Amino acid sequence: MKKIRLGKSDLKVGEISLGCMRMSELSNKDAANVIQNAIEAGVDLFDHADIYGGGKSEEVFAEAIEMNDDFREKIKLQTKCGIRKGFFDFSKEHILESVDGSLRRLKTDYVDSLLLHRPDALMEPEEVAEAFATLKESGKVRYFGVSNQNPMQMELLKKYLDDDLIVNQLQLSLVHTPMIDAGFNVNMQNDPAVVRDGNVLEYCRLNDISVQAWSPFQHGMIEGPFIGNDAFPEVNAKLQELAEKKGVTDSAIATAWILRHPAKIQPVVGTMNPQRLNDIAKASDIELTRQEWYELYRSAGNDLP
C-alpha cells in the first residue's frame, strides 16, 4: 500500500486507515484477526475514540493483540476526545483525563495523534493549548489534530498552540461531497454554491493539514451505506461498471475515488470484515482517470456548471 505523510509530522502511514468504532462488538480472537489482516494489507494507522463502545473498543484492541513494545512499534495509534453524554468538552481537565483513560485501555504509554472530536462552542483555546503542552511534554501524545472543524475554528486554536495541527477528520464519501461541490459553483445562485464549511478543503491543503475522510461508504449522517443501496441506482451502476473494468470491488472504486483527489485524503474505513478490508485496500493500486473520477461524481447526482 502507498504511504502518505500526515501533515507536517514524521508519521508516514498507509493511505487507508482502519476506524475501530465497531471493534467493541468483536471477540478478542476476531479482533486479532482484523488487526493482523489490516497490517498485512498495509493498513497501519488505527483510529480510536474514547467514546467508541464506551471505551471498550480500545480495550478489545489492546487485549486482542496482547499489546507489547514490539507490536506497538509496528503501528500508529490515533484517538479522539471531547464528546460527552449530551455535551462537548474541551476543558483541560477532561482532555487530560480522557487521554489517560485511552492510554490505560490501549495498554500503551503514548498515542501518535490525538484529535478533538467535535467542536466545543465553549472552548477556551488557551486551556486546550495548556492540555496539549502537558501531554506533549509528558510524552503521552506525539501530535495533535481536530475533527469536524472549519478554518476559523482551527485558526483560533492555532493562535495558542506551540505545535502544528496535522489532521482534520471530516465526513466525505462519493455521495457526501459538500467540501468539493462549492468549488465547482463559484459565484452561482444554486444550492451547491453555498459554502458551508469555510472552504475547509482548500484551507487544509494550504496549511499542510491532512484530511481524513470518515464514513467513506455512508450517505447522510451515518444513515447507512450507499453501495448496493437501491436508492442510489446511478452511482452503483457506475461503480459496478468500473469495478468490473479494473477487476476490483465497488468498495475499492469508491475508495479510489477519494484517493484520486490531489489533497491526499486518507479514508478511515470502519469494516470489521477482513476480506472486505483486503478488497478495499486494493484501491491503493488503482488510479482513476480524470474522466472516470468526474463520471463517478456526476453519477452521484452532481451537475457540473
Secondary structure, 3 states (H helix, E strand, C coil): CCEEECCCCCCEEECCEEECHHHHHCCHHHHHHHHHHHHHCCCCEEECCCCHHHHHHHHHHHHHHCCCHHHHCCCEEEEEECEECCEECCCHHHHHHHHHHHHHHHCCCCEEEEEECCCCCCCCHHHHHHHHHHHHHHCCEEEEEEECCCHHHHHHHHCCCCCCEEEEEEECECCECHHHHHHHCCCCCCHHHCCCCCCHHHHHHHCCCEEEEECCCECCCCCCECCCCCCCHHHHHHHHHHHHHHCCCHHHHHHHHHHCCCCCCEEEECCCCHHHHHHHHHHHHCCCCHHHHHHHHHHCCCCCC
